[in-house]
């Protein structure tokens, strides 16, 4: 499974390992405080990239058919065929809660996902790349541009490799071009596969866990062995 929507955009994500490179002569307590602050900034940037942008959910939707309401409806019809009316109605009511249950499960997993991705990125990017990406994602003058660009990409389904320049001012385009020509932009070509692998690992952790949780609830209602409603 290839997480295609991430290949170009996730790299921007990584603005992200907000690392502080402490003076080795600094007291241990100071270094510890700096590391804590760096970790918080890293995770905040990742949260913006993955969740505020909608990228994580959109990427799951690219590869999991049950995210499509029509697909779920077909599965529900198969499941309820042969059930008594009371159980069938209960199953329909439960399935109607899919979106809210998915959102709640993702919200519970969100902090752990962010932390794991941040830790993985620490060994993926160079100090120069990390600094450039972090400055772009969290910078006072660029963070809003970053998030807008991410949302545009997600809204287009990750298609294409260029921005719709009509949506950006000349100044914004110059800012983006400068970023792409620097160490942060180089990450797009050099670290794409590594980012895909990191995100794929998160999908493979979250998605099966949610499927099991949701399906078990459906099984309790239907009285049947756990149905394969997801495919």
C-alpha positions as CSV (number, residue, x, y, z in Angstrom):
1,X,0.0,0.0,0.0
2,X,1.5,3.3,-1.1
3,X,0.5,6.4,0.8
4,X,0.6,8.6,-2.3
5,X,-1.0,11.7,-0.8
6,X,1.9,11.9,1.7
7,X,4.7,11.6,-0.7
8,X,4.9,15.3,-1.6
9,X,3.2,16.9,1.3
10,X,4.3,15.0,4.4
11,X,7.8,16.3,3.9
12,X,6.6,19.8,4.7
13,X,5.3,18.2,7.8
14,X,8.4,17.7,9.3
15,X,9.0,21.2,10.0
16,X,8.9,19.6,12.7
17,X,11.5,18.2,14.7
18,X,11.8,21.5,16.7
19,X,15.1,20.6,18.2
20,X,17.2,22.7,20.4
21,X,20.9,22.0,20.1
22,X,22.0,22.7,23.6
23,X,25.5,24.0,24.5
24,X,27.3,21.0,25.8
25,X,28.6,23.1,28.6
26,X,25.1,24.0,29.8
27,X,23.9,22.5,33.1
28,X,21.9,19.3,32.7
29,X,18.7,20.9,34.0
30,X,19.0,23.6,31.3
31,X,19.5,21.0,28.6
32,X,16.6,19.0,29.9
33,X,14.3,22.1,29.8
34,X,15.5,22.9,26.2
35,X,14.8,19.4,25.1
36,X,11.3,19.5,26.6
37,X,10.5,22.8,24.8
38,X,11.9,21.4,21.6
39,X,9.8,18.3,21.8
40,X,6.6,20.4,22.5
41,X,7.3,22.5,19.4
42,X,8.0,19.5,17.3
43,X,4.8,17.9,18.3
44,X,2.8,21.1,17.8
45,X,4.1,21.4,14.3
46,X,3.2,17.8,13.5
47,X,-0.2,18.2,14.9
48,X,-0.8,21.1,12.6
49,X,0.5,19.2,9.6
50,X,-1.2,15.9,10.2
51,X,-4.5,16.8,11.9
52,X,-5.4,20.5,11.5
53,X,-4.7,20.1,7.8
54,X,-6.9,17.0,7.5
55,X,-4.0,15.1,5.9
56,X,-4.1,12.0,8.2
57,X,-7.8,11.3,7.7
58,X,-7.6,12.1,4.0
59,X,-4.7,9.6,3.6
60,X,-6.7,6.9,5.4
61,X,-9.6,7.6,3.0
62,X,-7.3,7.0,0.1
63,X,-6.7,3.4,1.0
64,X,-9.6,2.3,3.2
65,X,-12.9,1.8,1.3
66,X,-15.1,1.8,4.4
67,X,-14.4,5.5,4.8
68,X,-16.9,5.9,1.9
69,X,-20.5,6.1,3.2
70,X,-21.8,4.2,0.1
71,X,-19.4,1.4,0.8
72,X,-20.5,1.2,4.4
73,X,-24.2,1.2,3.3
74,X,-23.5,-1.8,1.1
75,X,-21.8,-3.6,3.9
76,X,-24.7,-2.8,6.2
77,X,-27.2,-4.3,3.8
78,X,-25.2,-7.5,3.7
79,X,-25.0,-7.6,7.4
80,X,-28.7,-7.0,8.2
81,X,-30.0,-9.4,5.6
82,X,-31.6,-12.1,7.6
83,X,-31.5,-10.2,10.9
84,X,-34.8,-9.7,12.8
85,X,-36.2,-6.2,12.4
86,X,-35.1,-5.1,15.9
87,X,-31.5,-6.1,15.4
88,X,-31.4,-4.7,11.9
89,X,-32.6,-1.3,13.1
90,X,-30.1,-1.3,16.0
91,X,-27.3,-2.1,13.5
92,X,-28.4,0.7,11.2
93,X,-28.4,3.1,14.2
94,X,-24.9,2.0,15.2
95,X,-23.5,2.4,11.7
96,X,-24.9,5.9,11.5
97,X,-22.5,6.7,14.3
98,X,-19.5,5.7,12.3
99,X,-18.2,9.2,11.7
100,X,-18.5,10.3,15.3
101,X,-16.9,7.1,16.6
102,X,-14.1,7.3,14.1
103,X,-13.4,10.9,15.1
104,X,-13.4,10.0,18.8
105,X,-11.0,7.1,18.3
106,X,-8.7,9.3,16.3
107,X,-8.8,12.1,18.9
108,X,-7.8,9.5,21.6
109,X,-4.9,8.3,19.4
110,X,-3.8,11.7,18.2
111,X,-1.2,12.5,20.9
112,X,0.5,9.1,20.6
113,X,0.6,9.4,16.8
114,X,2.2,12.8,17.0
115,X,4.8,11.7,19.5
116,X,5.8,8.5,17.6
117,X,6.1,10.4,14.3
118,X,8.2,13.1,16.0
119,X,10.5,10.5,17.4
120,X,10.9,8.8,14.1
121,X,11.7,12.1,12.3
122,X,14.5,12.7,14.8
123,X,16.6,10.1,13.0
124,X,15.4,10.9,9.5
125,X,16.4,14.5,8.9
126,X,19.7,16.3,9.3
127,X,20.0,19.2,11.7
128,X,20.0,21.6,8.8
129,X,16.9,20.1,7.3
130,X,15.1,20.0,10.6
131,X,15.8,23.7,11.3
132,X,14.7,24.8,7.8
133,X,11.5,22.8,8.0
134,X,10.7,23.9,11.5
135,X,11.2,27.5,10.7
136,X,8.8,27.2,7.8
137,X,6.0,25.3,9.6
138,X,6.1,27.3,12.8
139,X,7.4,30.7,11.6
140,X,5.3,33.7,12.4
141,X,5.3,34.8,8.8
142,X,5.0,31.4,7.1
143,X,2.9,29.1,9.4
144,X,-0.5,30.3,8.0
145,X,0.9,29.9,4.4
146,X,2.0,26.4,5.2
147,X,-1.4,25.3,6.6
148,X,-3.2,26.9,3.7
149,X,-1.0,25.1,1.2
150,X,-1.5,21.8,3.1
151,X,-5.3,22.2,3.1
152,X,-5.3,23.0,-0.6
153,X,-3.3,19.9,-1.3
154,X,-5.6,17.7,0.8
155,X,-8.6,19.2,-0.8
156,X,-7.3,18.3,-4.2
157,X,-6.8,14.7,-3.1
158,X,-3.0,15.1,-3.2
159,X,-3.2,15.3,-7.0
160,X,-0.6,17.1,-9.0
161,X,2.8,18.4,-7.9
162,X,2.3,22.1,-8.3
163,X,0.2,24.7,-6.6
164,X,-2.6,26.6,-8.2
165,X,-0.6,29.9,-8.4
166,X,-3.8,31.9,-8.7
167,X,-4.4,31.2,-5.0
168,X,-1.2,32.9,-3.9
169,X,0.3,36.3,-4.1
170,X,3.7,36.9,-5.7
171,X,5.2,37.4,-2.3
172,X,3.8,34.1,-1.1
173,X,5.1,32.3,-4.2
174,X,8.5,33.8,-3.7
175,X,8.5,32.6,-0.1
176,X,7.6,29.1,-1.2
177,X,10.2,29.1,-3.9
178,X,12.9,30.2,-1.4
179,X,11.9,27.4,0.9
180,X,11.9,24.8,-1.9
181,X,15.4,25.8,-3.0
182,X,16.8,25.5,0.5
183,X,17.6,22.5,2.8
184,X,13.9,22.1,3.7
185,X,12.8,21.8,0.1
186,X,15.5,19.2,-0.7
187,X,13.8,16.8,1.7
188,X,11.0,16.4,-0.8
189,X,13.2,14.4,-3.1
190,X,15.6,12.8,-0.7
191,X,13.4,11.7,2.2
192,X,10.0,10.9,0.6
193,X,10.2,7.2,1.0
194,X,11.2,7.5,4.6
195,X,8.2,9.7,5.3
196,X,5.9,7.3,3.6
197,X,7.2,4.5,5.7
198,X,6.7,6.5,8.9
199,X,3.1,7.4,8.1
200,X,2.3,3.9,6.8
201,X,3.4,2.5,10.2
202,X,0.9,4.8,11.9
203,X,-1.9,3.8,9.6
204,X,-1.2,0.2,10.2
205,X,-1.4,0.8,13.9
206,X,-4.5,3.0,14.1
207,X,-6.7,1.5,11.3
208,X,-6.8,-2.2,12.5
209,X,-7.4,-1.1,16.1
210,X,-10.4,1.1,15.1
211,X,-11.8,-1.7,12.8
212,X,-11.7,-4.1,15.7
213,X,-13.3,-1.7,18.1
214,X,-16.1,-0.7,15.7
215,X,-16.7,-4.2,14.5
216,X,-17.0,-5.7,17.9
217,X,-19.7,-3.3,18.7
218,X,-21.5,-4.3,15.6
219,X,-21.2,-7.9,16.4
220,X,-22.8,-7.4,19.8
221,X,-25.8,-5.9,18.1
222,X,-26.1,-8.4,15.2
223,X,-25.5,-11.5,17.3
224,X,-23.3,-12.9,14.6
225,X,-19.6,-13.7,14.3
226,X,-17.7,-10.5,13.7
227,X,-18.8,-9.5,10.1
228,X,-16.4,-8.4,7.4
229,X,-18.3,-5.2,6.8
230,X,-15.2,-3.3,6.0
231,X,-14.6,-4.9,2.6
